[in-house]
């Protein structure tokens, strides 16, 4: 399965980072709690988007969920790097 950057950007466009940051600020979460929050919100947003798009599969959820989680948590930025 090949990753479509447009899908990742569409999921991120739902406001995943904003939701995570707002909840972190309101609850004071940090460390492992913030990572668990990012994981839950990322996979929830990914499942919602894939379901609405009619492309939901467990494999797609895991693949896109991990990428969105990496992007939203700041652990890994796969699509923000410029390739020349």
N, C-alpha and C positions, 0 to 999 in steps of 0.2 A: 504494500500500500504506500503510495506516494503522498507526502504532505503537501497540501495546497495552502500557500501563505495567505491567500484571500480568506480562507475559512478561519485561520488563526486571528487575523486582523479583525474579522467580523465578530468573533467571540470577544476579543479584547475591547471592541467598540461598544459592547453592552455596558461597559463601565466597570469591569472586573477590578481594576486597580483602585478606582475611586471607592467602590463598595468596601474593599478590604481596608483601605486607609481610613475610611470613616468609622468602620467598626473598631479598628485598632485604637483610634483616637478616643472614641466614646467609652471603650472598655479598659483602656490602658494596657492592652495586650502587648507583649514583647517576647522575644526569644522563641521557644518551641511553640508557645500558644499562638503566636503570629504566623508561624509556618503552618500549623494545623488549620488555622483560619483561612490562609491563602489556598491551601489544598482543597478544603471544602468548598469555598466559593468558586474556585477555578473549575473543579469538576462539576459543580452544580450548573454553572453558566455554560459549560461545554455540553453537558447532557441536554440542557434546555435548547441550545442552539441546534444541535444535531437532530433532536426530535422535531423541532419546528421545521427544519429544512428537509425532513424525511430521509435523512442519511444516517440515522442512529444505528450503530452496531457496537458491541462491546469493544471490539478492536479499535474502532474509530474513537470511542470514548477514552480508552486508555492512551492511545497515541496523542490525540489532540489535547486531552486533559493534562498529560505530563508537560507538553509544550507550553500550554497556557499557564500552568502552574509555575514553570520555570521563568516565564516572562513576567508574570504578575508578582512573583516573590522576589524577583531580582537575582535569583540564583543563576539564571542562564538566559542570555539574550540571543536567540538564534536568528531572528529576523531584523534586528536593529543594526547588525553589522553590514557595512557597505562592501559590496564585492565589485571589484574593478576588472 
